[in-house]
Amino acid sequence: MPLRTFLAIDLETTGLNAGQDRITEIGMVRFTLDGVLDTFQSMVNPGKPIPIRIQQITGIQDEDVHDALHFNAMRLEIEEFIGDATIVGQNVGFDLRFLSEEGVEPRGAVLDTLDMAAILEPQLRDRSLGALAAHFEVEMPVAHRALADADATRSVFLALVDRARELPEGLLADLVALDTPEILGGSEDSAVPGDEAPSWALATLLRDLARERGISLAPRRVAAAPPSPQGRARPAPPSPQRSLDQFAAETAAPKTAVEPPVPPVPMTPISDRLRVDRLRLDAPRAQPSRPPIVASLRDNEAELPEQALAALAAGESHPDLFGAFEQRAEQMGMTRAVAQIIEAGGQLLVEAGTGTGKSLAYLIPAGLWALKTGERVIVSTNTINLQEQLIQKDAPALRALLADTIGEEAAESLRVVTLKGRRNYLCLRRVAQERVSGPASDGEASLLARLLVWLGRTDSGDRGELILNSQEEQLWERYSAEGEDCLSGGHCAYVRDGTCFLLRAKRAAEAAHIVIVNHALLLSDLAAGGSVLPSADTVIIDEAHHLEDSATSHLGASVSFRSLADVLDGVYRVSARGSEAGIVAGTELLARDPRIDERTRSDLRARMAGLPAQVSQVRSETEALFRRLRTFANDSADDRFGNSARLRLTQGVRAQPEWSQIEIEWERAFEALRGIESAIGELQAMLESIAEELSEDEPDGPAAGGKPNDDWESLVGEAASLREMLTQRAELCGDLLTRHDPATIVWLSTMRRSDTATINSAPLRVATLLAERFFEQKRSVVLTGATLTTEGNYDYLRERVGLEEAEEEQFGSPFDYRKAVRLILPPDMPQPNDSEYPQALADAIVELVRASEGRALILFTAIGALRRTADLIREPLEADQITVVAQGMDGSPRRIMRELASSPRTVALGVASLWEGVDVPGEAISLVAIARLPFPVPSDPVYAARSELYEDPFFSYAVPQAIVRFRQGFGRLIRRKDDRGVVAVLDGRITSKGYGKAFVRSLPPVEVMEVPLRDIGAATADWLQK
């Protein structure tokens, strides 16, 4: 391996914004793979105060940098130390942005250990420097100091190099091949990689390791550059050896000759990347199975409630699982009620307060029923957190309880699995196809490399095993099983041989007693007529207060320019670096298969010759239409948020002359999209014919992909999938734009960072759909949650989801809220529409947080209000050494909650997701402040349309909806029996409006204190210090 010089670098700064913040410390380590060459460390005077939060994280105080040099005074020394070394860093883009602001632009290649770990250790949940150091057993005595972090980064980098050395030869060659000039559009002469600049940073290192192990770097799929759509060979991209002038000259000069086909070097089949011993099934003989029945239970005449309560009581024998177990009347009551409804049939609404133990209260009777009858039970949740809790914590606890009552063997036979939607599972055919056609961008190459490594380690192909960033989330769509019914078509080799991840997940669900899904999949199954989930007559819906919103989302639809462009990209796309991808590129590569004759090859190329230009034209026309929709929405909408807007497409809106022009433009775009669909169909037919002929001529011999005709079949399957998705999305778009359906709400939405609009739809009444197409089709249905009622009754929920005749039970929390909580309501608090409200809110929060000494969560209904308040409270609180962390300003919800849990003198400001699902027990949260009652936005298209169904929409619809949300926010405070604290509501309407009492009445029994603003700090401190 060449002796390269690397430089590990780390900076400490005054904040995260390179344009506003400054460097406070720099640490660098020059090294080779054999050892350290030199180190550099210096404090840097940032010329501005270091924020309290940064001081707490790094330990660097203002006095530590007061006498240090400014960066400009040491720039030349730093540049000289860096030289032309390959830069190594953890999330190194952050460091490079700060260096660039100071005028330092390193010349060497860049390697990011964060990205390297994503590829080489794809299933790591936490790839922070500390987590990587722990994973690789790297000593890290000091965190968040520049030189120590730089040296830790060096050690992590060397550990990752060792991981790369351990990759199987075929996999390493695959990864190097993702960056060959041939894939990028180079000529045959440049197809063997040299030391030219890589298109993605890890490529150079992988090439070095491949050479070290003697792995051939010859082109592995094609031997000559495919012609461009205009019949010209594509030139190699510019590199240090080929100037931009050379590149431009070659681009301008027509190439008339195309290399004759040469037998490709076979690629290792994708199936060889799998954990074959654990994944392969004898697919033709593997029939869907039913959950097994336990004979002793089947023959037991005891009623299900009696059996379930006996199992629950066994918790006393398991202090390892339940600690100091105590029988809770609320949990016993819920267990009995759920068991009765499952056994007798019917519908049940059951609210169980925090601390009840509702998960086991429904899992125990569900598990016993499924084991006794062989009838599976579906459990649906809204959040991933609850799904993970059910699988990782509650299912093992359930088996332990059942073992004491029905025997260990019977209990261990209980099968509990999670099933997710199609887009969550990796599609092997699409991975194979993308590997054939090659990535078109650095991001695609990086993600494809990561997936190829992951294939050898995953049993499920579930994207939940990966942590994907926003760009990777978009790219994942190209590799997921979303978009087609591929399990029954018979054209996918991976379905036939049983290695398809989606197939395996569905078969596991068919054989399970309890299948855990999310509301999205449950409702997608409803929309698809029951073809998504295995059949089940018993369904338990937890977090049921989200059911209406989930039904609104998943029984509706949306179409964006991006959703149509993704399909067009699957046909043909060219990256910024000039490389081609999609089925056109894949077909061109497979056209070199030496087994097909020249006439077939010529016909195939002629068939696809016009597709690139056609795709480009359609893409342009479609984008123009969606841009016009954005302009129309922004000009016409009343519901605006900065540069974002939502416009409901009523009959009045559709009657405008400009909308008629939009419909005319759509008709043109639709005809163009149909032309693409037709062209894909013709190409698909030809590919199918070739694949069939090759199978007949060579049924047992190796094809170009190393496995008989897999690559051809993958291409056929991808063409079929693209054609189906394009048809569905185009027809949906046409329906939403040109048809007015009184039963459907349709609206346009625009986003600040997008130049195009999205078209959305939702059913006007979900209750009717749920009642007729779901609830009435099931034998037993249970809806449960901690916040289902408003003012102690289920009237609102019944009406919204269509369960008018369901039985009901309500079990309070075992916690004593009167002793644990004080609800503070300042009667002199202004209302949110008062001009004095923003400052009064900020002042109140400062007083409350000072009294609680941090340990506070402040909940907002809008990000704008959160930002304004954060700016107002940051300086006074940080003067008291209390750190302010705001969602979207200082990090993600997970990050700011982690800071709140780990650092007592912290206040976290959050919106949306932080109103629920936050479980931070103990004193880390001693104060919850609700800035504003969480009413829906009146101009929201869905709310506006449904409000028209009521005589009094505010009291009948808005208030109950807000109460449910309010109860969720209140519930963030008390999570364990010994928790205590204060909830403050900083919205004057709760005391000045009549409906405010309804919010208070909907809470658990709690002591209410109406305290004027001037005294809220003292009242809070007094209560917390008792």
N, C-alpha and C positions, 0 to 999 in steps of 0.2 A: 504494500500500500504506500502511495507517495507520502513523503514526510511533509505534511501541511502544518502551517502555524495557525493556531486558533487564538481568539481573544474573547474571554468571557467578560461581560460588562454588566454592571448594575448601577442605577442611579437612585438616590433618594431625592424627593422633590417637595415643594410646598403644596402640591395638589395634583390633580389629574389632567388639567388643561394646559397643553404645551404652549398655547398662545398667551396664557395669562400667568401661569405659575412658573417657578424657577427651580433650578437644581440646587440642592443643599449639600450633597455628597456624591462623589464618584469613586467607584472601585473597579479595577480591571486586573485580569490575570492573563498573561501571555503564556501559552502552553502548546505542547504537541501531544500526540497520543501516548508519548513515553514519559512526560513529566512537565512540571512547571518551569518556565523560562524566566519570568519576571512578574512583579506585581506593581500596581500603582493605586494609591489611595489619597484622597484629599477632601477636606471640607470645602465648601463653596459658599461664599456670601451671596445670598439670593437678592439682597437689596430690598427685602420686604419681610414683614413679620411671618413667622411660621404658625399656621393655625393650630389651635389646641388639639384638634383631632389628629393632626399629623404628628404633633409632639408626642401624643399618647401612643401612636403606632410605632414611631421610629425611635423615640427617646431622644431625638435631637432638639435641643432647646435653642432659643434665639442667641443666648450667650455663647453657644458652641460655635456659631458661625460669624459672630460679630467681628472678629479680627481676621477671618479667613479672606483669601483673595477672591475677587470677583472672577467669574468664569473667563471673561475676555483676557484676563492677565495670564491665564494658564492654557489658553487654547492651543498655541503652537506645541507646547510640551505634550498635550493630550493627543494631538494629531500625529505627532512623531511616534508616540508610544503605540498608537493603533496601527499605523503603517498600512500594509496591504493584507493584514491577517484576515482570516475568515471570522466574522463576528458571530459569537454564540451568546444568546441571552434567553431569559425566561420572559415570555411576552415581550420580545425585544423591540417590537414596533413602538412600544411606549418610550423606551430609552432613545431610539433613533429619532423620534419626533422632537424630543427635547434637545438632543444634540444638534439637529438641523436648525432649530430656532436659534442656537448659539453659533451657527455657521460652520458646524462640523459635519461633513458628509463622508463616512467611511467608504473606502474604495473596494474592500473585499466582499466576497459573497456573505450571505446572512443565513444563519441557522437558528431557528427558534425551538428551544427545548419543549415549549408548550405544544407546538405543532408536531414535533418529532414524537412526543409521547402519545399524541392523539392517533398517530399511525401505528407505532410499534407496540403500544399498550392500549388498544382501542377501548377496552372495557373499564378503564379506570374512571371512577365517578368524579374524583377530585384531582385536577392536574395543576394545582397551585405548587409553588416551589417547595413549601413545607411538606405537602402531601407526597410529592415525587421524591423528596429526600427521605422521607420515612419509608416509602415503598422500596427504594433501592438501598436502604440502610446506610444512608449518607449522614454523617454527623453534621449537625447544624446548631452549634452552641448559641449563636446569636441570630435573630431574625430581624429583617428590615434595617440592616446596616450594609452599606454598599459593598465593601470588600468581602465581608463574610458571605453575603448573598451571591456575589460573583464567583467565589470559590465553590460554594455549594452548587451553583449552576454548572461549573466545570465538571464536578464529580457526577452530577446527574447526566450531563452530556456523555461522559465516558461510559456510564452504565447503559445509556441508550445505544451507544455504538456497539457495546457487547450484545445487546438484544438484537440489533440488526445483523450481527455476525452469526447469530443462532438461527436466522431464518432459513427455511428449506431452500435448496438451490433453485428449484423451479419458481418458487415465490419471489425470491430475490431477482431472478431474471425478469419475471413479470413486472415487478416494480420499476426496474431500470427501463424496460420497454415502454413504459408510459411516457417516457421523456425522450425517446429516440428521435433524431431529426426526421426520420421517415414518418413518424406519427405527426410531427409538426409540419410536414409538407416539404421535407428536404428531398434531395435526389438520391439515387442509389449510391453515388460516390460518397455521400456524407452519412449513409445509413448506419455505419458502425460508430458508436459514440466516441468522441475524443474528449478533450478537455474544454470544449466550447461551453459558453455560459448556459447553464441549465434553465429550463423554463419554470421549474419549481425547485426550491432551494435544496431539498434533500437529495436530489438526483446525483449531484457530484459525489457525495459521500457514498451513496449506494453503488455507484460505478466503481469507486475505489475498492469497496468491499467485494464486489463481484470479481474484479481483476485479482484481488488478493487470494480468492478461492478458485481462480482459474475458470470462472464461468464465462461461456461464450457470450459476447455482446453483439453477435450478428443479428440482423433484422429477423424478427421472429414471426412475422405474419406476411409481409409483402417484401418484394425485392426491387420494386421500382415505384416511383412516385405516380399516383393516379392522376389522370388528366383533370384539369379544372372543368367546370361546366361548359366553358367555351372551347374545350378541346385542346387547351394548352397545359403543358406540364407545370406544376407549381414550383417556383423556385424555393430553395432553402431560405429560411429566415435569416436576417442579419445576425452576426455574431462577432466576437472580437477578431476572428480571422477573415471575416467577410464584411466589408464596409457597407454603409447604407447606400453609397453610390453604386457599388456592385449589385446590391440587391435591387435597386431601382432600375439599373440597366437590364438585368435579367427579367425583371417584371415586364419591361417594355418590349423586349425582343420575343417574337412569337417562336414557340417550339413546335415544330411540325412532326417530329418523330416521337413515338411512344414506345417504351421498352416492351419487347415481347414478354408474355407471361412466363414466370419462372416458378418452379415448385416452391411453395413457402416452407419455412422452417416451422414444424408443428408447435402449436401452443399446448401446454398441459391443460386437459379439460378442467372446467370449473369444479366438477364433481370431485376431482382429486384434491381440491383445496379443503374439502369438508372433513368433519370428523366422521368419516364414512362408517366406522364400526358402530357408531351410535345413531346415525341418521338414516342409513339406507333401510328401506322396507321392501318387502315383496309386494309391490303395489297391486298387481292384478288380483292377488288372493286376499289382500287386506280389506275386509268389508267393515263399514261403520259398526261399532259395537254399542251396546247399551250399558249403563252403569250396573255393576253386579249387585245381586240381592244377597243379604245376609239371612240365611234360612232361620236362624234362631230368633231374629227380630220379626221375620215374616210370620212365624208361628206363635209369637208372643201376643197374648190377648190384651195385655195392658194398654190403656189409652195413651196416645202420644203425649199429652200434657204431663201425665204421671211419669213417663219415662224421661221426658226432658228435664223436669224438676229434679229427678234423681241424679241425672248427669251433672246438673248445675251444682248440686250440693257436694259433689265429689271434689269441688275446688278446694275444700278444707284439707285435702290430702296432697296438695301441690303448692306448698309455700314457695317452691322454686319458680313457679309461674305467676302466682297471684299474691305473693307476700303474705301479709297478715289477712287472710281471706275472711270476709264477713258476709253473711247472708243479707242481701239488700231487698227489702220488700218491693221496691220499684223494679229491680231486675227480675225477681221471681214473678211478679205480676205480668210483666211484658212477655217473659218466656211462656207462661201459661196461655196468654192471649194469642200469641203467634202460633203456638202448637195447636190450639183449638181451631183456628181459621184454616191452617194447612190441612188438618185432618178432616174437617167437616166441609171445607170449601167455602168460598165467599170472599168478601173484600174487607180489609181492615185498615183504618188510619190509626197510627199509634205514635204519639209524641213521647219521647223519653229525654228528660233533662240531662245536662252534662254530669258525668260520673255514674250514670245508671249502669253502664256496661251493656248497651243495646246490641253491640255486634254479636256477642255470645248469646244474647237473649233470642236472636233470630237464627244464628248459625246452628245452635244445638238442635232445635226442632227440625230445621231444614235437613241437617245431616242424618238424623235418625229416620226421618220420613224417606229420604232417598235410599238409605241402606235397607229399609224395610220393604219398600215397594219397587225399587229399581227405577223410579221416576225422578229425573233430574230436576234440580231447582236452580233457577237463575237469580243471582244477586247483582243488582246494578247500583253503582255509586257515581257520584259526580266528579270526585277528585282522585288523582293518582295516589295521593297520600293515603287515603282510606283504602284503596285497592291494595297497596303495598302492605298496609297494616293487616288486612284480612288474610293475605297469603302468608306473610312472613311471621306474624305474631299470633293471630287468632286461630288460623287453621291448625297449627301445631298444638295450641292449647285445647282446641276442640277434640282432637284425637286423644290427648291425654285424659280429658274428662270422660270420653266415651270408653276408653280402655278400662276404666274402673267399674263401668256399669254393664257393658256388653262384651267385654273381653278384648285383650290386646290385638289378637288376630283380626277380629271384626273391625275394630277401630282403625287399624292400619290399612284396611282395604278401602277406606273412605278416600275418594279421589276428588281433590279440589284444585281447579285450574283457573288461570286467567285467559280470557280470549279478548283480543283487541281487533280493531278495524283493519281492513286490508292495507292501508297506507303504513301501518306499523311494522309490516313484515317485508323483509328483503326478498326481491324477486331474482332468483338465480339466472333466469333467462335474460333479464335486463342487464345484469352484471356481465354476463357473457357477451351480450351484444355491444355494450359500451366498451368492453375490453377489445373487441374486434375492431370497432370503428375508431377507437382511441379518444381520449379526452380532448376537448377543444379549449380548455383554459387551465390555468394553474390550480384554481379551486376545484375543478373537476378531477384533475390528476391527483390532487392531495386526498380528496374524499374517496376516489376509486382505490387508491393505494390502501387507505385505511380499511375499506370494505374487504379487500382481498386478504389482508392480514386477519381481519376479524372472522372471516369464513372458517379459518382453521381453529377457532376458539369458541364459537357460539353453537349452542344446541338449538336455539329458538329462532335466530334471525330477527329478533324483536329489537326495533330501534331504541327501545327503552334502555337497552344495555349501553347505548352510546350517549354521550353528551355532545349535541350538535349546536353550532352557532347559527345565527339567522341565515347566513349565506348557505351553509350546509343543509339547513332545513329545506330551503328551496330546491337545492340540487337533489336532495333525497327523493323527491317526487319521481325522478328519472329511474330510480332503482327500486322503488316500492312496488308492491303488488296491487296498487290502486288502479282502477280504471277499466277492468275487464273481468268477465267471468271465464277464467282460464282453466278452472278445475275440471270442467266437463267437456271441453272441446277435444281433448285427446291429441292436440298438436304439440304439446310441451313435453319435451323429454324428461324434465325434472319432475313433472307431475306423474309421468308414467313410471319412473324408477323410484318414486317415493321420497325424494330428497327435498321437494318443495316445502319451504317453511310454512307457508299458509296452509297447505294440505295437512301437514303434521299437526298444526295447531287446531284445525277444525276436527281432525280425528280424535285428538286428545279430549276436546270438549264433548264430542259425541259419546265418549266413554266415561265421562266424569259424572259424579253425583251432584257436585255444586260447581257451577260455572260463574265466575266473577267477571262482569263486564262493566263498561261505563255507560252513562246515559246516552252518549252519542251513538254507540254501537247498538244499544237497545232500540233506539228510535230509527237508526238506519235500517235495522231489520224490519221494523214496521213499515218504513217507506218502500222497502224492497219486497214486501209481501211475504216476509218470513223466510227468505232464502239465505239469510246471512248467519243466523244463530241456529244451533240445534234446537229441536222442539222441546218445550217445557210448559207444563200446565200450572206450575207454581212459580211465581215471580215475587221477589222481595226488592223493593226500591228504597235504598237508603239515601240520605240527603235529598229527600223528595221535594223540598221547597224549591229545588232547581228544575223540577220536571217540566214545568211550563216553558221556561226559557230554553231548555234543551230541545223541547219539541218545536219551539219557534225556529230554532237554528237548523235542526236536522230534518224537519218536514218541509223546510223552505229550500232555497237554493241561491247561489250567487255565480255571476260570470264576470270575469275581469279580462282586460286585454292580456294580462300575464297568463291566465289560464288557457287562452287560445294560443298565445305565443309559445307556451311550453310544448303544445302539440306540434306546432309548426317547426319548433327547434328540433323535435324528435325526428322530423323528416329531413331537415337540412339546416345546418347552422355553421357559421364561420366565426371563430374567436378573434379577439383583437390582435392576436399574434399570428393570424392567418391560417390556422389549422381548421380542417373541416371535420364535422361529426354528423351523426344522425344516420338514418337508414340509407340515405344516398351514399354517404362515405362508406358505410358497412357493405353495401352492395358492390361498390367499386372494388373494395378489397377482396371480397369473395369471388368477384369475376375473374380473378387470377387463378382460381382453382384449375389445375391442369386437366381435370377430368371432364370439363365441359368444352365443347367444340367452339371453333372461332365464330361460327355463325350465331350460336346461342349467345356467346359473349357480346357480339356486336349488337344483337337484338336487345339484350339486357341493357347495354349502355345507351342505346337509342331510346329505350323506354323511359329512362330516368334523365335523359339529357336536358329536358326543359324544366324539370322540377325545381332546381335551385332558383332560377329566375322567377318562376311562378310563385314559389314560397315567399321570395323577397317582396314581390309585388303585393301579394295578399296581406303579408305582414304590415306593409306600409299603409295600405288602405284601411285595415282593421284598426291600427293604432290611431290613424287620423280620426276615425269614427269615435273611438273612446276618448280622444282628446276633446272632440267637440261635445261629447256628453259631459265631460268635466266642466267645460266652460258654461254649458247650459245650466248645470246644477249650481255652480257657484253664483251665477247671475240671478237665479230664480229662487234659491233656497232661503227660507226663514231660519232654518236650523243650522247656524254657522258656528264654528269654533276656530277662530283665527283663519287659516287658509283651508280649513276642512269644512265640509258641508254635507247635509243630507236633504234630499228632495224627494218627497213622496209623489209618485206618478199617479195622480188622480185623473179623473176624466177631464177636469178643467185644464190641467197641465197638458194633457195629450191633445187638447183642442187648439193649442197655440200653433200659429203658422210655422214657427221654427221647428216644432216637434215633427211636423209633416215632412220637413226637409231631412230630419234625422232618420225617419222611417225610410225615405227614398235611398239615403246613403246606405242604410243597413241592407236593403234589398240587393244593392250592387255588391256589397261585401259578402252577403250570403251566397250569391251565385259564384263568387270567386272561391269561397271556402268549399262549396260543392265541387268545384273543378279540382281542387286539391284532393278532396276525398275520392273522387273518381280516378285520379291519377294514381293514388296510393293503392286503390283496389286493383287496377291493371298491373301495377308492379307486384303486388301481393300474389296475384294469380300466376304470374310468370315465375316468381320465386318458388311457389308451391310446385309448379310443374318441374322445375329443375331439381328440387329436393326429392320429389318422387322418382324421377329418372335416375338420380344418383343412388337412391336406396335400392332400386330394382337392379341396377348394374353392379352394385358393390354392397350387398346387404351386410357383409361381415367385415369388410375391410376398413382400414382407418381413413377417415376423410381429413380434410384440411385442418379441422380443429382437434384431431387426435382422438375423436370419438365419432362414430358414423353420423355425419351430416348434422351434428348438433348446431353448428354455426348457421347453417342454412335454415334449419327449423327455428332457431332463435330469431332470425331475421324475418321469417314468415310470421311468427307470433307477434313480433314487435310491430310489423306493418298492420296486422289485424287489429292490434290494440290501439294504435294511433288512429286508424280509420274510425273505429267505434267511438273513441273519445271525441274526435273532431265532430262527428255527426251529432253526438249527444249535446255537446256544448254549443254548437251552432244553432241547433233547433231550440234549445233552452233560451238562448239569447234572443232568438226571433220571437218566441212566445212572450217573453217578458217585455220586449220593446213594442210589439205591435198588437198585443191582445189585452183588453181590459177585462179582468175577471173579478167580480164583486167579492168573491170568497178569498181573494189573495191580495195581500199587501205588497206593493212593488215600490222600490225607491232606489234612487241613485245616491252613492256615497263617494266622497272624494277625500283624499288624504294629503296632508301638507307636502309630503316628499314624493308624491306621484303626480305625473302629468296626465294621467288618465283616470276615468271614473270606474266604479264597480256597480253592476246592476244586481240588486238583491230582491229576494221575495220571501214571504212568510205567510202561512195560513192565518186568516183572520180569526178563526175560532179553533184552537187546538183541542178544547174539551170534547167536542163532538167526534173528532178524529180518534182521540185516545179512547173514548168510551166505546165507540162502535168497532174500531179496528184492533183494539188491544185488550182493554179490560174485560169486555164481554166474551172474548175468546179464551180466557184463562179460567181455570178451575179455582185457583186461590191467588189473591193478590194482597200484598202487604206494602203499605207506604209508611215509612218511618223517618224520623229525624228529630233534632233537638228544638227546632223552631218552626213547627207546622201551623200553630194556631195564632190567631190574633184576638186579643182580649178574651182568651180562654176558650175559643170555639173554632171549629173547622169550617165555618161557612165559606170563607174566602177560598180556601184550598179546594173544597168540594166543587165549587162553581167553576174554578179556573181549570181543573184537570178532568172534570167529568165523572166524579165518583159521588153522585148524589145519594146513593143508597148504602154506602159502605158503613160497616160498624165502626165504632170509634172507642179508643181508650186513651187516657192521658196520665202519664206518670211523671211526677216532678223529680227534681234533682235530690239526691241524698245530702247535698251540701246545705249548710245553714247560711243562707245569704244574709239574713238579718244580722248575724254576728260577723260576717266576713266582709260586707260591702257597705259603703256609704255612697248614695247617689246624690251628687251635688248639682243643683239647678239654680243658677244665679238669676233672680227675677228681673234684674236691671240690665241683663244682656241684650244688646240691640238685635234686631232681626237681620237676616243676611242681606236684605235689600237696602238696609240703612247705610249711608255713606260712612258712618262711624264704625261700622261693623269690623272691617279688616284690622284696624288698629286695636279695637277692643278685644278682638279674638287673639291677636298676638300678645297683648299685655296679659290677658287671662292665662294663656298657655305658659308664659314666662313665670308668672306667680305660682301656678300649679306645679310646674316642673322643678322650680327651686324648692318647693315644699317637699316634693317626693324625692329630691336629690337625684334626678334622672329617673331611671327605671320606668319610663313612660312610653306609651304608644298613642299617637294622635292620628285619628282617622278623618279623612277628607272624602268628599264626593267628587272632586274635580282636581285635576293636576295643576291647573292654573292657580287655584286658591292655595294649594299646597306650596307651590313655588314662592308665591308672594309671602306667605307666612314664614317659610323657612328663611327667607332673606331678612325678615323683620326680627326674628327671635334669635338668629345665630349669634350675633355679636353680644347681646346681654347675657345669654346663657354661657357662651364660651368664656366670658369674663369670670364666671363662677366655676370654671373648669368642668362644664357639662357639655358633652359633645352632641351636636345635632346632625343626624343622618336622615336624608330625605330620599324617598323612592324616586328614581329617575334622575336625581341630581348627584347622589353620592353612591349609587349602586343599585343593583337589582333588589327585589323584595327579599330574596333569600339572604343576600349579603347584609342588608341593613338589619334584618332580624338576627343574624348571627352576631353582629356587632352589639346589638341590644342585649342578647343573652350572655355575651362574654364580658361586657364592660358595664358595670352598674351605673356610672354617671353618664348615661346616654339617653337621649330621647329620639325615637324613630317616628317619622312622619310617613304615612302611607295612604294609598287609595286602593280601590277595587279589591284585589286578591287578599289584602291584609285585613279586610273586614271579617274574613272567616278562614278556617284552615290553619290559623296560627295557634300553635300549642307550645307556649313557653311557660311552664309551671314555676312556682316559687316567686321570690322577690324580684326577679328580673323584670317583671311587669307588675308594678304596684299602683300604676295610674293609667287609666284609659280615658282619653278625652275625645268626644265626638263633636267635630267642628260644626256640623250641619246635619239636620234631619235628612235621611237619604231618600228624598222623594225622586221619582223618575223625572226625566227632562220632558216637559210638556210637548216640545216640538219633535220629540223622537217619533219617526214615522210609525213604528209598531204601536207605541203607546197612544199616539194621536188617533190612529184608526180604530183601535179597540175601545178607546174612550167614547167614541161615537155610539157604542152599543148601550151605554148607560144613560139614565136620566140624570144621575148625579155622579159623574165620573170621579170627582175628587174624593168624596167620602166612600164610594163603593169600590173604587179601583186603586187610586193613588195612595190613600192612607193605609189600607191593609198591606199593599206592596211595600211601602216604606217601613211599616212596623216589623215585618219579617226581617228586612235588612238591618233595622235598628237592633233587633234582638241578637242578630249575629255579631254585631260590633260589641254589644254589651258582654257577650260570652267570651271575649278575648281575655277577660281579667281572671276569672276563677276557673282553673283547669284541674286543681287537686283539692282534696279535702281541707288541707291546712293553708291554702292560699287566702290572702286578704288584700284589700286595697280600696281605691276610689274610682268611681266612674263619674266624669263630669260632662254634662251636655251643654255646649256653648252655643246654643241656638235659642234666641229669645222666644220663639214660637212655642216651645214646649211648656212655658208657663203662661204666655199671654193669649194663646189660642185654645179654643175649646177642645179641639182634637188632640192637643198635647197630652191630656190625661189618658187618652187611649194608648199612647206609647208607654206611659208609666204602668198602666194596668196590665200590659202584656208581659211585663218583666216578672221574674220570680219575686216572692215577697221580700222586700228590701227596705231599709231605712232611708227615707228621703230627707235631704237637707236643702231648704231654700236659703241660700247664703248670698248676700250681695257681693259684687265683684271685688270690692275692697277687702273682703274677708275670706275669699276662697282659699288663698294660700295658707292662712292660719288654720282654717278648718281642716284642710287636707293634712297639714303637718301634725295637728293634734290627733287626728284619727290614726294616722300611720304610726305615730310614736306610742300609742297605747299598747 
